[in-house]
Amino acid sequence: MSLLDRDRLHLWHPYTQMKTASPPLPIVSASGVYLHTEDGRRILDGISSWWVNIHGHSHAALNAALAAQAARLEHVMFAGCTHPPAVDLADKLISLLPSGITRVFYSDNGSTAVEVAVKLAVQYWTNRAEPQRRTIVALHHAYHGDTVGAMSVSEDSIFTRAFTPLLFQVERAHAPYCYRCPLGLERRSCRIDCLSDLEQTLLLLGDSAAAVIVEPMLQGAGGMIVWPPEFLAGIRRLCDRFGVLLIADEVLTGFGRTGRMFACEHAEITPDIICLSKALTAGYLPLGATCTTEAVYDAFLSDDRSRTFFHGHSFTANPLACAVALASLDLFEQDDTLARVRRLEAQLRAGLEPLRGLPLVGDVRVIGGVGAIELGDAASDKSGTRGGYLDEIGPRLATAFLDRGLLLRPLGNVLYFMPPYVITEEETGWAIEQINEVLQGIIHDHPITRGANP
Ligand SMILES: Cc1ncc(COP(=O)(O)O)c(C=O)c1O
């Protein structure tokens, strides 16, 4: 039996309608930016394997760090025990994170990093004798993960609707989605007026607000929405004014994805709590980290044991994951990785901006190593009633790109390219060419021809 036949027998894939989906790609190996299939195809990983990979697949230095750690200590529980990779990684993260972040709480993935942040925020206020502060404010178009708490603070959407009865109530405020401005304004002339919605929300909530949670600078799964940095700076000001905690979910944006090590740097702010995962381990192993200021940490110190943060996972601070994360951060220094991302950003801007002229293209957004193209409804209907995750153009585009050896996974009508940072100029140029040709093909209704990746 082939791998696909065996897969079909027992497996159930994420975000996949198993009745109608095309068979999965049978990947048997990967190196650099390429995935290799069982039937001999080489496919460029244009979405960094769900946004996690940064230095390329099967990287020699990361492989070596993993093997060396496995030979020493594969895992030990983290309640009552500690180990060098966890301590070294915490030291390193604190040296890189916005100043004022001093504590690291490990978990397993992006969703758990968010769950920890939300639970910390709520218990912080209880421990400080303000238990009425328990409302979380989130933004429209937010995506923070798939566990119940993370879904609660995400936008009410096709992803969450089946679970509505389980979700806790949050307040939602406008995001600065400039292409479909919630106030109908233009970025050129607006004064970040959309921020006043958050201000009003916090005013109304008064002393019942616990925290504001945001994906700083780039809202990912909600449609690759790139923010003006002034909006992020404004959120920090509002949180300070209303005495509310700010949670920055940098699960996607952390580790260079937006061109800075952390997206909060674009507005030179320090959140009270910051969530990390995905590229933390360069895409090797699941690991989450929720990092806080000393003020947040202090609220949990007490002789009263009920003030303890009662949260933990079997694989908290897994030494293998921590060791790879450390090796990945070394690579940032050795390879000047952030300079690479800046070069990638310049190339994406130069290559994708001209596509704005195509009749099908509504908006082009580039930040760091992410280039997104939002397809308008033939560039005429900005009502937002069409499009969205279920827009049928998404799978059609994905198939066309796969046929050309490029793995992309559009979010409905939002096509994006987010490769590992090690991609070469030639490979990026090739991918941009494929995007251009496929979009042209759709406009002119050409059959989409096969090409080979470089
Ligand atoms: C901003 C953000 N937060 C949280 C998550 C959830 O991470 P995970 O899939 O590791 O649970 C994601 C995943 O895409 C994300 O983009």
The ligand as a Gaussian input file, in Angstrom:
#p B3LYP/6-31G(d) Opt

LIG

0 1
 C       -1.149000      34.693000      16.193000
 C       -1.356000      33.242000      16.497000
 N       -1.567000      32.861000      17.762000
 C       -1.731000      31.574000      18.110000
 C       -1.702000      30.583000      17.150000
 C       -1.905000      29.149000      17.541000
 O       -0.710000      28.453000      17.454000
 P       -0.715000      26.853000      17.381000
 O       -1.213000      26.505000      16.039000
 O        0.725000      26.486000      17.601000
 O       -1.592000      26.373000      18.479000
 C       -1.480000      30.933000      15.814000
 C       -1.461000      29.895000      14.779000
 O       -1.493000      30.149000      13.611000
 C       -1.299000      32.293000      15.484000
 O       -1.115000      32.687000      14.223000

